[in-house]
Amino acid sequence: MKSLKTNLIDESLIIKQIEKICLSDDFRTKDLLCKFLSYVVSEYLAGRAEKLKGYSIGVDVFGRNEDFDPSQDALVRIHAGRLRRMLDLFYLKEGKDDQIIIEIPKGGYTPFISLKKAIKKELVQTTEFRRKYSGEPKLAVFPFTDLTEDGSMHYFSRGITEELSVVLTKYEDISVYNFSAFSKENMTKNHLKKLVEKSGVRFILEGALNKAGDQIKILARLTDLSVGKQIWAESYSRKLNSSNTFVIQESVAKEIANVLCSEYGIILHQLTVDSYNHNFKDFETYDAVLKFYDFQLRLTQSSAEQAFEAITHVYEKNPESGLINALLAALHGTVYTLDYPNSTESYKLFVALAEKAKYIEPESFIVSAILATKCFVCNEKERFLDLAEKCLAIDPIGALRAGTLAFYLCLYGEWEKGKQMLDNIMHRNMSYPLYFHGCTMLYYYRTGTYDEALLEANKYNIPSVFWGPMLRAAVNGQLSNFEEASKQVKDLLELKPDFEKKAEYLISRYVKEESLVNHILEGLRLAGLKL
């Protein structure tokens, strides 16, 4: 049945709110999440909330076969988590003034629809509570609990806790505090809480495991102490035998770490939201890092301005920080490669700052990855390949950095390796830079597989970047879709009026194979450009 509050809201207004959400900047390229949201709300409004189960959603939304088993396949749960986070982000940004609030509470798939007035008190309380915690990305790992009756899996629970601590520490953006030395037997919850608060930790990762026959089930959950709520949970089922204990511990730990701690994972996502809504003065460096990641994801003028302002502010205070030098270099590199105003000066700063960062912090993974970008742009192929190989050997590696290196590997001719990496990253991560689709588009375009290339080009939906309409113009030209090609040419020239004069030069900043550059130019001529 519908809630009383929902009955007070006109259904047509709810449908309009769904449409607005799906047309927003964060949702409009995520067709599956929009389909998911529309489905659960439609079923709810039709009085079929009791049918909103993992199985029905898997079949009706994701097109799974009738033998789909949601207890073995986490597809629906993963996308439900992504949908919840995207809704939170929408209501903190584009929908912050909207009156109709649509939520998918944890523990099920039934939507909760309310008016904004009902959540104002909670928002005030949440803001006050958050002030007690540092804005830094600090994560405490608590010991996983063995739920077996005889305690026979204690060795496994201790092992996966230690593995998580090791894997999570490899993410340079996150400070990890390992509490695995303490157990429920020798440490009370209050004592643990005091230790966590003393460390300024905001996020706690804990879990449990159980075993039935040869099946082991691992449960993990993340709590945000600033709101006093569990913000993520997942279960992992594996078949256990005498030889794969370490394999299971390592694979599950890596999955959890990627979801939580990658550049667009849950923890940094939550901090990014906070950084736009609060003025944390005690973590300016982290704030700069978060705005850098947001800019890389969106590539909009506003996100660029915010990133430049935040990073320049920290740089002026600490010009000898390798990390800040590297981030500032990357921003200037984007200005140069996309030929924004003052690109010549930005090129000089890009090169100088990237090299300086490496000199200051030669062992930093972030610094090395950004220096690899500099080597790619400057056509230092051998040095780029050497840096890329070393960076990719680090396990785990975040979506942004791994994807960027894979992107460049493709453009240097290692198409199969780079494409496979990009496919894995885009499949596993809710958020990733949409320019990754530029490479997957060219993967098909270079072989004349133009229909597939067009599908990928249409996903390159970054309104402020000329590469999207340029790629769509080229492939539509090859397909003789001249009307659509003409529209894309118009969009291209609005974004980059001098493109016809600079076409080969601009394309070559990214595409390193001369034959592919000429192939793109051919498509653009067919689209009507005078090159």
Contacts in CASP RR format, 6 or more apart in sequence:
PFRMAT RR
TARGET T0000
AUTHOR 0000-0000-0000
METHOD contacts of the structure
MODEL  1
MKSLKTNLIDESLIIKQIEKICLSDDFRTKDLLCKFLSYVVSEYLAGRAE
KLKGYSIGVDVFGRNEDFDPSQDALVRIHAGRLRRMLDLFYLKEGKDDQI
IIEIPKGGYTPFISLKKAIKKELVQTTEFRRKYSGEPKLAVFPFTDLTED
GSMHYFSRGITEELSVVLTKYEDISVYNFSAFSKENMTKNHLKKLVEKSG
VRFILEGALNKAGDQIKILARLTDLSVGKQIWAESYSRKLNSSNTFVIQE
SVAKEIANVLCSEYGIILHQLTVDSYNHNFKDFETYDAVLKFYDFQLRLT
QSSAEQAFEAITHVYEKNPESGLINALLAALHGTVYTLDYPNSTESYKLF
VALAEKAKYIEPESFIVSAILATKCFVCNEKERFLDLAEKCLAIDPIGAL
RAGTLAFYLCLYGEWEKGKQMLDNIMHRNMSYPLYFHGCTMLYYYRTGTY
DEALLEANKYNIPSVFWGPMLRAAVNGQLSNFEEASKQVKDLLELKPDFE
KKAEYLISRYVKEESLVNHILEGLRLAGLKL
1 47 0 8 1.000
1 49 0 8 1.000
2 44 0 8 1.000
2 45 0 8 1.000
2 47 0 8 1.000
2 49 0 8 1.000
3 112 0 8 1.000
3 113 0 8 1.000
3 114 0 8 1.000
5 113 0 8 1.000
5 114 0 8 1.000
5 115 0 8 1.000
5 118 0 8 1.000
6 14 0 8 1.000
6 44 0 8 1.000
6 45 0 8 1.000
6 113 0 8 1.000
6 114 0 8 1.000
8 115 0 8 1.000
9 100 0 8 1.000
9 113 0 8 1.000
9 115 0 8 1.000
11 45 0 8 1.000
13 100 0 8 1.000
14 41 0 8 1.000
14 45 0 8 1.000
14 100 0 8 1.000
14 102 0 8 1.000
14 113 0 8 1.000
15 41 0 8 1.000
17 98 0 8 1.000
17 100 0 8 1.000
17 102 0 8 1.000
18 37 0 8 1.000
18 38 0 8 1.000
18 41 0 8 1.000
18 102 0 8 1.000
20 95 0 8 1.000
20 98 0 8 1.000
21 27 0 8 1.000
21 34 0 8 1.000
21 37 0 8 1.000
21 87 0 8 1.000
21 90 0 8 1.000
21 102 0 8 1.000
22 28 0 8 1.000
22 34 0 8 1.000
22 37 0 8 1.000
22 38 0 8 1.000
24 90 0 8 1.000
24 94 0 8 1.000
24 95 0 8 1.000
25 94 0 8 1.000
25 298 0 8 1.000
26 86 0 8 1.000
26 89 0 8 1.000
26 90 0 8 1.000
26 93 0 8 1.000
26 94 0 8 1.000
27 33 0 8 1.000
27 34 0 8 1.000
27 86 0 8 1.000
27 90 0 8 1.000
28 34 0 8 1.000
28 461 0 8 1.000
29 434 0 8 1.000
29 459 0 8 1.000
29 461 0 8 1.000
30 86 0 8 1.000
30 430 0 8 1.000
32 61 0 8 1.000
32 62 0 8 1.000
32 79 0 8 1.000
33 79 0 8 1.000
33 82 0 8 1.000
33 83 0 8 1.000
33 86 0 8 1.000
35 61 0 8 1.000
36 57 0 8 1.000
36 61 0 8 1.000
36 79 0 8 1.000
36 80 0 8 1.000
36 83 0 8 1.000
37 83 0 8 1.000
37 87 0 8 1.000
37 102 0 8 1.000
37 104 0 8 1.000
39 57 0 8 1.000
39 60 0 8 1.000
39 61 0 8 1.000
40 52 0 8 1.000
40 57 0 8 1.000
40 104 0 8 1.000
40 109 0 8 1.000
40 110 0 8 1.000
40 111 0 8 1.000
41 102 0 8 1.000
41 111 0 8 1.000
41 113 0 8 1.000
43 49 0 8 1.000
43 51 0 8 1.000
43 52 0 8 1.000
44 52 0 8 1.000
44 110 0 8 1.000
44 111 0 8 1.000
44 113 0 8 1.000
49 110 0 8 1.000
52 108 0 8 1.000
52 109 0 8 1.000
52 110 0 8 1.000
53 70 0 8 1.000
53 109 0 8 1.000
54 70 0 8 1.000
54 76 0 8 1.000
54 77 0 8 1.000
54 109 0 8 1.000
55 68 0 8 1.000
55 69 0 8 1.000
55 70 0 8 1.000
57 76 0 8 1.000
57 109 0 8 1.000
58 64 0 8 1.000
58 68 0 8 1.000
58 70 0 8 1.000
58 75 0 8 1.000
58 76 0 8 1.000
59 65 0 8 1.000
59 66 0 8 1.000
59 68 0 8 1.000
61 76 0 8 1.000
62 75 0 8 1.000
62 76 0 8 1.000
62 79 0 8 1.000
64 73 0 8 1.000
64 75 0 8 1.000
70 76 0 8 1.000
70 77 0 8 1.000
71 237 0 8 1.000
72 237 0 8 1.000
74 234 0 8 1.000
74 235 0 8 1.000
74 236 0 8 1.000
76 109 0 8 1.000
77 234 0 8 1.000
78 234 0 8 1.000
80 104 0 8 1.000
80 108 0 8 1.000
80 109 0 8 1.000
81 232 0 8 1.000
82 430 0 8 1.000
83 104 0 8 1.000
84 103 0 8 1.000
84 104 0 8 1.000
84 106 0 8 1.000
85 266 0 8 1.000
85 269 0 8 1.000
85 430 0 8 1.000
86 430 0 8 1.000
87 102 0 8 1.000
87 103 0 8 1.000
87 104 0 8 1.000
88 273 0 8 1.000
89 269 0 8 1.000
89 273 0 8 1.000
91 98 0 8 1.000
91 101 0 8 1.000
92 273 0 8 1.000
92 276 0 8 1.000
92 277 0 8 1.000
93 276 0 8 1.000
98 116 0 8 1.000
99 115 0 8 1.000
99 116 0 8 1.000
100 113 0 8 1.000
100 114 0 8 1.000
100 115 0 8 1.000
100 116 0 8 1.000
101 113 0 8 1.000
101 114 0 8 1.000
101 115 0 8 1.000
101 116 0 8 1.000
101 118 0 8 1.000
101 119 0 8 1.000
102 111 0 8 1.000
102 112 0 8 1.000
102 113 0 8 1.000
103 111 0 8 1.000
103 112 0 8 1.000
103 113 0 8 1.000
103 114 0 8 1.000
104 110 0 8 1.000
104 111 0 8 1.000
104 112 0 8 1.000
105 112 0 8 1.000
106 230 0 8 1.000
106 233 0 8 1.000
126 226 0 8 1.000
126 227 0 8 1.000
127 278 0 8 1.000
129 226 0 8 1.000
129 227 0 8 1.000
129 228 0 8 1.000
130 226 0 8 1.000
130 227 0 8 1.000
130 274 0 8 1.000
130 278 0 8 1.000
132 197 0 8 1.000
132 226 0 8 1.000
133 200 0 8 1.000
133 202 0 8 1.000
133 225 0 8 1.000
133 226 0 8 1.000
134 200 0 8 1.000
134 202 0 8 1.000
134 280 0 8 1.000
134 282 0 8 1.000
134 283 0 8 1.000
135 202 0 8 1.000
135 271 0 8 1.000
135 274 0 8 1.000
135 280 0 8 1.000
135 282 0 8 1.000
135 283 0 8 1.000
135 286 0 8 1.000
136 175 0 8 1.000
136 200 0 8 1.000
136 202 0 8 1.000
136 282 0 8 1.000
136 283 0 8 1.000
136 286 0 8 1.000
137 173 0 8 1.000
137 174 0 8 1.000
137 175 0 8 1.000
137 202 0 8 1.000
137 203 0 8 1.000
137 267 0 8 1.000
137 268 0 8 1.000
137 271 0 8 1.000
137 286 0 8 1.000
138 174 0 8 1.000
138 175 0 8 1.000
138 177 0 8 1.000
138 199 0 8 1.000
138 200 0 8 1.000
138 201 0 8 1.000
138 202 0 8 1.000
138 203 0 8 1.000
139 168 0 8 1.000
139 174 0 8 1.000
139 175 0 8 1.000
139 176 0 8 1.000
139 177 0 8 1.000
139 201 0 8 1.000
139 202 0 8 1.000
139 203 0 8 1.000
139 204 0 8 1.000
139 205 0 8 1.000
139 260 0 8 1.000
139 261 0 8 1.000
139 267 0 8 1.000
140 176 0 8 1.000
140 177 0 8 1.000
140 179 0 8 1.000
140 196 0 8 1.000
140 199 0 8 1.000
140 201 0 8 1.000
140 203 0 8 1.000
140 204 0 8 1.000
140 205 0 8 1.000
141 161 0 8 1.000
141 164 0 8 1.000
141 165 0 8 1.000
141 168 0 8 1.000
141 176 0 8 1.000
141 177 0 8 1.000
141 178 0 8 1.000
141 179 0 8 1.000
141 180 0 8 1.000
141 205 0 8 1.000
141 206 0 8 1.000
142 161 0 8 1.000
142 179 0 8 1.000
142 180 0 8 1.000
142 182 0 8 1.000
142 192 0 8 1.000
142 204 0 8 1.000
142 205 0 8 1.000
142 206 0 8 1.000
142 207 0 8 1.000
143 157 0 8 1.000
143 158 0 8 1.000
143 161 0 8 1.000
143 179 0 8 1.000
143 180 0 8 1.000
143 182 0 8 1.000
143 183 0 8 1.000
143 184 0 8 1.000
143 206 0 8 1.000
144 157 0 8 1.000
144 158 0 8 1.000
144 160 0 8 1.000
144 161 0 8 1.000
144 206 0 8 1.000
144 207 0 8 1.000
144 208 0 8 1.000
144 209 0 8 1.000
144 218 0 8 1.000
144 220 0 8 1.000
145 157 0 8 1.000
145 184 0 8 1.000
145 206 0 8 1.000
145 207 0 8 1.000
145 208 0 8 1.000
145 209 0 8 1.000
146 152 0 8 1.000
146 153 0 8 1.000
146 154 0 8 1.000
146 156 0 8 1.000
146 157 0 8 1.000
146 208 0 8 1.000
146 209 0 8 1.000
147 208 0 8 1.000
147 209 0 8 1.000
147 210 0 8 1.000
148 209 0 8 1.000
148 210 0 8 1.000
148 211 0 8 1.000
152 211 0 8 1.000
153 209 0 8 1.000
153 210 0 8 1.000
153 211 0 8 1.000
153 216 0 8 1.000
156 209 0 8 1.000
156 216 0 8 1.000
156 245 0 8 1.000
156 249 0 8 1.000
157 208 0 8 1.000
157 209 0 8 1.000
158 180 0 8 1.000
159 249 0 8 1.000
160 209 0 8 1.000
160 218 0 8 1.000
160 249 0 8 1.000
160 252 0 8 1.000
160 253 0 8 1.000
161 180 0 8 1.000
162 178 0 8 1.000
162 180 0 8 1.000
163 249 0 8 1.000
163 250 0 8 1.000
163 253 0 8 1.000
164 205 0 8 1.000
164 253 0 8 1.000
164 256 0 8 1.000
164 257 0 8 1.000
165 176 0 8 1.000
165 178 0 8 1.000
165 180 0 8 1.000
166 253 0 8 1.000
167 250 0 8 1.000
167 253 0 8 1.000
167 254 0 8 1.000
167 257 0 8 1.000
167 396 0 8 1.000
168 174 0 8 1.000
168 176 0 8 1.000
168 205 0 8 1.000
168 257 0 8 1.000
168 260 0 8 1.000
168 261 0 8 1.000
169 176 0 8 1.000
170 257 0 8 1.000
170 394 0 8 1.000
170 395 0 8 1.000
170 396 0 8 1.000
171 257 0 8 1.000
171 261 0 8 1.000
171 262 0 8 1.000
171 396 0 8 1.000
171 398 0 8 1.000
172 364 0 8 1.000
172 365 0 8 1.000
172 366 0 8 1.000
173 261 0 8 1.000
173 263 0 8 1.000
173 268 0 8 1.000
173 286 0 8 1.000
173 289 0 8 1.000
174 261 0 8 1.000
174 267 0 8 1.000
177 196 0 8 1.000
177 199 0 8 1.000
177 201 0 8 1.000
179 192 0 8 1.000
179 195 0 8 1.000
179 196 0 8 1.000
182 192 0 8 1.000
196 204 0 8 1.000
196 225 0 8 1.000
197 225 0 8 1.000
201 225 0 8 1.000
202 224 0 8 1.000
202 225 0 8 1.000
202 226 0 8 1.000
203 222 0 8 1.000
203 223 0 8 1.000
203 224 0 8 1.000
203 225 0 8 1.000
203 267 0 8 1.000
204 222 0 8 1.000
204 223 0 8 1.000
204 225 0 8 1.000
205 220 0 8 1.000
205 221 0 8 1.000
205 222 0 8 1.000
205 256 0 8 1.000
205 260 0 8 1.000
206 220 0 8 1.000
206 221 0 8 1.000
206 223 0 8 1.000
207 218 0 8 1.000
207 219 0 8 1.000
207 220 0 8 1.000
207 221 0 8 1.000
208 218 0 8 1.000
208 219 0 8 1.000
209 216 0 8 1.000
209 217 0 8 1.000
209 218 0 8 1.000
209 219 0 8 1.000
210 216 0 8 1.000
210 217 0 8 1.000
211 217 0 8 1.000
211 240 0 8 1.000
214 239 0 8 1.000
214 240 0 8 1.000
214 241 0 8 1.000
215 237 0 8 1.000
215 238 0 8 1.000
215 239 0 8 1.000
215 240 0 8 1.000
216 237 0 8 1.000
216 238 0 8 1.000
216 239 0 8 1.000
216 240 0 8 1.000
216 248 0 8 1.000
217 235 0 8 1.000
217 236 0 8 1.000
217 237 0 8 1.000
218 235 0 8 1.000
218 236 0 8 1.000
218 237 0 8 1.000
218 238 0 8 1.000
218 252 0 8 1.000
219 233 0 8 1.000
219 234 0 8 1.000
219 235 0 8 1.000
219 236 0 8 1.000
220 233 0 8 1.000
220 234 0 8 1.000
220 235 0 8 1.000
220 236 0 8 1.000
220 256 0 8 1.000
221 230 0 8 1.000
221 232 0 8 1.000
221 233 0 8 1.000
221 234 0 8 1.000
222 230 0 8 1.000
222 231 0 8 1.000
222 232 0 8 1.000
222 233 0 8 1.000
222 260 0 8 1.000
222 266 0 8 1.000
222 267 0 8 1.000
223 229 0 8 1.000
223 230 0 8 1.000
223 231 0 8 1.000
224 231 0 8 1.000
224 270 0 8 1.000
231 266 0 8 1.000
231 270 0 8 1.000
232 259 0 8 1.000
232 260 0 8 1.000
232 266 0 8 1.000
234 256 0 8 1.000
234 259 0 8 1.000
236 252 0 8 1.000
236 255 0 8 1.000
238 244 0 8 1.000
238 248 0 8 1.000
238 251 0 8 1.000
238 252 0 8 1.000
240 248 0 8 1.000
254 395 0 8 1.000
254 396 0 8 1.000
257 396 0 8 1.000
258 265 0 8 1.000
258 396 0 8 1.000
258 398 0 8 1.000
258 399 0 8 1.000
258 428 0 8 1.000
258 429 0 8 1.000
259 265 0 8 1.000
259 266 0 8 1.000
260 266 0 8 1.000
260 267 0 8 1.000
261 267 0 8 1.000
261 268 0 8 1.000
262 268 0 8 1.000
262 396 0 8 1.000
262 398 0 8 1.000
262 399 0 8 1.000
262 400 0 8 1.000
262 429 0 8 1.000
263 293 0 8 1.000
263 296 0 8 1.000
263 398 0 8 1.000
263 399 0 8 1.000
263 400 0 8 1.000
263 401 0 8 1.000
264 293 0 8 1.000
264 297 0 8 1.000
264 399 0 8 1.000
264 400 0 8 1.000
264 429 0 8 1.000
264 430 0 8 1.000
264 431 0 8 1.000
264 432 0 8 1.000
265 399 0 8 1.000
265 429 0 8 1.000
265 430 0 8 1.000
265 431 0 8 1.000
268 290 0 8 1.000
268 293 0 8 1.000
269 431 0 8 1.000
271 286 0 8 1.000
271 290 0 8 1.000
272 290 0 8 1.000
272 291 0 8 1.000
272 293 0 8 1.000
272 294 0 8 1.000
274 280 0 8 1.000
275 287 0 8 1.000
275 290 0 8 1.000
275 291 0 8 1.000
280 287 0 8 1.000
284 310 0 8 1.000
284 313 0 8 1.000
284 314 0 8 1.000
284 317 0 8 1.000
285 314 0 8 1.000
285 318 0 8 1.000
285 321 0 8 1.000
285 323 0 8 1.000
285 324 0 8 1.000
287 310 0 8 1.000
288 307 0 8 1.000
288 310 0 8 1.000
288 311 0 8 1.000
288 313 0 8 1.000
288 314 0 8 1.000
288 324 0 8 1.000
288 327 0 8 1.000
289 323 0 8 1.000
289 327 0 8 1.000
291 303 0 8 1.000
291 306 0 8 1.000
291 307 0 8 1.000
291 310 0 8 1.000
291 311 0 8 1.000
292 307 0 8 1.000
292 310 0 8 1.000
292 311 0 8 1.000
292 327 0 8 1.000
292 330 0 8 1.000
292 331 0 8 1.000
293 400 0 8 1.000
294 303 0 8 1.000
294 306 0 8 1.000
294 307 0 8 1.000
295 303 0 8 1.000
295 304 0 8 1.000
295 306 0 8 1.000
295 307 0 8 1.000
295 331 0 8 1.000
295 334 0 8 1.000
296 330 0 8 1.000
296 400 0 8 1.000
296 433 0 8 1.000
297 303 0 8 1.000
297 400 0 8 1.000
297 431 0 8 1.000
297 432 0 8 1.000
297 433 0 8 1.000
298 462 0 8 1.000
299 334 0 8 1.000
299 433 0 8 1.000
299 435 0 8 1.000
299 462 0 8 1.000
299 464 0 8 1.000
299 465 0 8 1.000
300 463 0 8 1.000
300 464 0 8 1.000
301 464 0 8 1.000
304 331 0 8 1.000
304 334 0 8 1.000
307 331 0 8 1.000
308 331 0 8 1.000
311 324 0 8 1.000
311 327 0 8 1.000
311 328 0 8 1.000
311 331 0 8 1.000
312 328 0 8 1.000
314 321 0 8 1.000
314 324 0 8 1.000
315 321 0 8 1.000
315 324 0 8 1.000
315 325 0 8 1.000
315 328 0 8 1.000
318 324 0 8 1.000
319 325 0 8 1.000
320 360 0 8 1.000
321 360 0 8 1.000
322 356 0 8 1.000
322 357 0 8 1.000
322 360 0 8 1.000
322 361 0 8 1.000
322 364 0 8 1.000
322 367 0 8 1.000
323 357 0 8 1.000
323 361 0 8 1.000
323 364 0 8 1.000
323 366 0 8 1.000
323 367 0 8 1.000
325 353 0 8 1.000
325 354 0 8 1.000
325 356 0 8 1.000
325 357 0 8 1.000
325 360 0 8 1.000
325 367 0 8 1.000
326 353 0 8 1.000
326 354 0 8 1.000
326 357 0 8 1.000
326 358 0 8 1.000
326 361 0 8 1.000
326 364 0 8 1.000
326 366 0 8 1.000
326 367 0 8 1.000
326 370 0 8 1.000
326 371 0 8 1.000
327 366 0 8 1.000
327 370 0 8 1.000
328 349 0 8 1.000
328 353 0 8 1.000
329 349 0 8 1.000
329 350 0 8 1.000
329 351 0 8 1.000
329 352 0 8 1.000
329 353 0 8 1.000
329 354 0 8 1.000
329 357 0 8 1.000
329 370 0 8 1.000
329 374 0 8 1.000
330 350 0 8 1.000
330 354 0 8 1.000
330 370 0 8 1.000
330 373 0 8 1.000
332 346 0 8 1.000
332 347 0 8 1.000
332 349 0 8 1.000
332 350 0 8 1.000
332 353 0 8 1.000
333 346 0 8 1.000
333 347 0 8 1.000
333 350 0 8 1.000
333 373 0 8 1.000
333 374 0 8 1.000
333 377 0 8 1.000
334 340 0 8 1.000
335 341 0 8 1.000
335 342 0 8 1.000
335 343 0 8 1.000
335 346 0 8 1.000
335 350 0 8 1.000
336 343 0 8 1.000
336 344 0 8 1.000
336 346 0 8 1.000
336 347 0 8 1.000
336 350 0 8 1.000
336 377 0 8 1.000
336 509 0 8 1.000
337 377 0 8 1.000
337 509 0 8 1.000
337 510 0 8 1.000
338 465 0 8 1.000
338 466 0 8 1.000
338 467 0 8 1.000
339 496 0 8 1.000
339 502 0 8 1.000
339 506 0 8 1.000
339 509 0 8 1.000
340 346 0 8 1.000
350 374 0 8 1.000
350 377 0 8 1.000
351 374 0 8 1.000
351 378 0 8 1.000
354 370 0 8 1.000
354 371 0 8 1.000
354 373 0 8 1.000
354 374 0 8 1.000
355 371 0 8 1.000
355 374 0 8 1.000
357 364 0 8 1.000
357 367 0 8 1.000
357 370 0 8 1.000
357 371 0 8 1.000
358 367 0 8 1.000
358 368 0 8 1.000
358 371 0 8 1.000
360 367 0 8 1.000
361 367 0 8 1.000
365 391 0 8 1.000
365 394 0 8 1.000
365 397 0 8 1.000
365 401 0 8 1.000
366 401 0 8 1.000
368 387 0 8 1.000
368 390 0 8 1.000
368 391 0 8 1.000
369 387 0 8 1.000
369 391 0 8 1.000
369 401 0 8 1.000
369 404 0 8 1.000
369 405 0 8 1.000
371 387 0 8 1.000
372 384 0 8 1.000
372 387 0 8 1.000
372 388 0 8 1.000
372 391 0 8 1.000
372 405 0 8 1.000
372 408 0 8 1.000
373 404 0 8 1.000
373 408 0 8 1.000
374 380 0 8 1.000
375 381 0 8 1.000
375 383 0 8 1.000
375 384 0 8 1.000
375 387 0 8 1.000
376 384 0 8 1.000
376 408 0 8 1.000
376 411 0 8 1.000
376 412 0 8 1.000
377 509 0 8 1.000
379 512 0 8 1.000
381 412 0 8 1.000
381 512 0 8 1.000
384 408 0 8 1.000
384 412 0 8 1.000
385 412 0 8 1.000
388 405 0 8 1.000
388 408 0 8 1.000
388 409 0 8 1.000
391 397 0 8 1.000
391 401 0 8 1.000
391 405 0 8 1.000
392 402 0 8 1.000
392 405 0 8 1.000
399 425 0 8 1.000
399 428 0 8 1.000
399 429 0 8 1.000
399 431 0 8 1.000
399 432 0 8 1.000
400 432 0 8 1.000
400 433 0 8 1.000
402 421 0 8 1.000
402 425 0 8 1.000
403 421 0 8 1.000
403 422 0 8 1.000
403 425 0 8 1.000
403 432 0 8 1.000
403 436 0 8 1.000
404 433 0 8 1.000
405 421 0 8 1.000
406 417 0 8 1.000
406 418 0 8 1.000
406 419 0 8 1.000
406 421 0 8 1.000
406 422 0 8 1.000
406 425 0 8 1.000
406 439 0 8 1.000
407 418 0 8 1.000
407 422 0 8 1.000
407 435 0 8 1.000
407 436 0 8 1.000
407 439 0 8 1.000
409 417 0 8 1.000
409 418 0 8 1.000
409 421 0 8 1.000
410 418 0 8 1.000
410 419 0 8 1.000
410 422 0 8 1.000
410 439 0 8 1.000
410 442 0 8 1.000
410 443 0 8 1.000
411 439 0 8 1.000
411 442 0 8 1.000
411 510 0 8 1.000
411 511 0 8 1.000
411 512 0 8 1.000
411 513 0 8 1.000
412 512 0 8 1.000
413 512 0 8 1.000
413 513 0 8 1.000
415 443 0 8 1.000
415 446 0 8 1.000
418 439 0 8 1.000
419 439 0 8 1.000
419 440 0 8 1.000
419 443 0 8 1.000
422 436 0 8 1.000
422 439 0 8 1.000
422 440 0 8 1.000
423 440 0 8 1.000
425 432 0 8 1.000
425 436 0 8 1.000
426 432 0 8 1.000
426 436 0 8 1.000
434 459 0 8 1.000
434 460 0 8 1.000
434 461 0 8 1.000
434 462 0 8 1.000
435 460 0 8 1.000
435 462 0 8 1.000
435 465 0 8 1.000
435 467 0 8 1.000
437 456 0 8 1.000
437 457 0 8 1.000
437 459 0 8 1.000
437 460 0 8 1.000
438 456 0 8 1.000
438 457 0 8 1.000
438 460 0 8 1.000
438 467 0 8 1.000
438 468 0 8 1.000
438 471 0 8 1.000
440 456 0 8 1.000
441 453 0 8 1.000
441 456 0 8 1.000
441 457 0 8 1.000
441 460 0 8 1.000
441 471 0 8 1.000
441 475 0 8 1.000
442 453 0 8 1.000
442 471 0 8 1.000
442 511 0 8 1.000
442 516 0 8 1.000
442 520 0 8 1.000
443 453 0 8 1.000
443 456 0 8 1.000
444 450 0 8 1.000
444 452 0 8 1.000
444 453 0 8 1.000
444 456 0 8 1.000
445 453 0 8 1.000
445 471 0 8 1.000
445 474 0 8 1.000
445 475 0 8 1.000
445 478 0 8 1.000
445 519 0 8 1.000
445 520 0 8 1.000
446 513 0 8 1.000
446 516 0 8 1.000
446 519 0 8 1.000
448 478 0 8 1.000
450 475 0 8 1.000
450 478 0 8 1.000
450 479 0 8 1.000
451 479 0 8 1.000
453 475 0 8 1.000
454 472 0 8 1.000
454 475 0 8 1.000
454 476 0 8 1.000
454 479 0 8 1.000
457 468 0 8 1.000
457 471 0 8 1.000
457 472 0 8 1.000
457 475 0 8 1.000
458 472 0 8 1.000
460 467 0 8 1.000
460 468 0 8 1.000
460 471 0 8 1.000
460 472 0 8 1.000
461 468 0 8 1.000
462 468 0 8 1.000
464 495 0 8 1.000
465 495 0 8 1.000
466 492 0 8 1.000
466 495 0 8 1.000
466 496 0 8 1.000
466 499 0 8 1.000
468 492 0 8 1.000
469 488 0 8 1.000
469 489 0 8 1.000
469 491 0 8 1.000
469 492 0 8 1.000
469 495 0 8 1.000
470 488 0 8 1.000
470 492 0 8 1.000
470 499 0 8 1.000
470 507 0 8 1.000
470 520 0 8 1.000
470 524 0 8 1.000
471 520 0 8 1.000
472 484 0 8 1.000
472 485 0 8 1.000
472 488 0 8 1.000
473 485 0 8 1.000
473 488 0 8 1.000
473 489 0 8 1.000
473 492 0 8 1.000
473 523 0 8 1.000
473 524 0 8 1.000
473 527 0 8 1.000
473 529 0 8 1.000
474 520 0 8 1.000
474 522 0 8 1.000
474 523 0 8 1.000
474 524 0 8 1.000
474 526 0 8 1.000
474 527 0 8 1.000
475 523 0 8 1.000
476 482 0 8 1.000
476 484 0 8 1.000
476 485 0 8 1.000
476 488 0 8 1.000
476 527 0 8 1.000
477 485 0 8 1.000
477 523 0 8 1.000
477 524 0 8 1.000
477 526 0 8 1.000
477 527 0 8 1.000
477 528 0 8 1.000
478 522 0 8 1.000
478 523 0 8 1.000
478 526 0 8 1.000
480 526 0 8 1.000
482 527 0 8 1.000
482 528 0 8 1.000
485 526 0 8 1.000
485 527 0 8 1.000
485 528 0 8 1.000
486 527 0 8 1.000
486 528 0 8 1.000
488 527 0 8 1.000
489 524 0 8 1.000
489 527 0 8 1.000
489 528 0 8 1.000
489 529 0 8 1.000
492 499 0 8 1.000
492 529 0 8 1.000
493 499 0 8 1.000
493 500 0 8 1.000
496 502 0 8 1.000
496 506 0 8 1.000
499 506 0 8 1.000
499 529 0 8 1.000
500 529 0 8 1.000
500 530 0 8 1.000
500 531 0 8 1.000
503 521 0 8 1.000
503 524 0 8 1.000
503 529 0 8 1.000
503 531 0 8 1.000
504 517 0 8 1.000
504 521 0 8 1.000
504 531 0 8 1.000
507 517 0 8 1.000
507 520 0 8 1.000
507 521 0 8 1.000
508 517 0 8 1.000
511 517 0 8 1.000
511 520 0 8 1.000
521 531 0 8 1.000
524 531 0 8 1.000
525 531 0 8 1.000
END
